[in-house]
Amino acid sequence: MEQRIQFITDWLRKTHTVIDLCALYGISRKSGYKWIERYLREGPDWVLDRSHSARVIANKTPLVVEQALMQMRAVHPTWGHASCCTRWAAAADTDAATRVHGVRHAQEERADHGQARRRAIGHPGRPSSVVSCPNDSWSADFKGSSGWVTELQLPLTVTDNFSRYLLECKG
């Protein structure tokens, strides 16, 4: 914001052209002219950042429908997604499943349940600890039986987690 204010201050002094100011501040001419146009149109609040969220949401559920679904959920807290969809579809709303899911999801996000989010589980082959050098941590994997392995040939592999070098493979 300071750069924008300084740009307009220098432009008002009329000591440089807009092209020279843009080069001096390292911005495109399009941005420079946009800043000047906003300053002339909006006055002192022109420098504030604008929201990038959509101004109009095309498929937004009407407020009346959303409130009706939330009341249905409050009256019948044990009903699941399918039950709500079935009863809402009976009221002749064609996209009941999408609306019920969207409204319930938004309602659950707004409600403070006091429960922690479930921990995201990473890739199963990735070690859970930080490995900083070779031989810091090893992994052993017992492959178990499969269609092509007989009971006498169950492979066991031992791998260095840093280099991913196969240290041992025994059957």
Secondary structure, 3 states (H helix, E strand, C coil): CHHHHHHHHHHHHCCCCHHHHHHHHCCCHHHHHHHHHHHHHHHHHHHCCCCCCCCCCCCCCCHHHHHHHHHHHHHCCCCCHHHHHHHHHHCCCCCHHHHHHHHHHHHHHHCCCCCCCCCCCCCCCCCCCCCCCCCCCEEEEECCCCCCCCCCCCCEEEEECCCCCEEEEEC
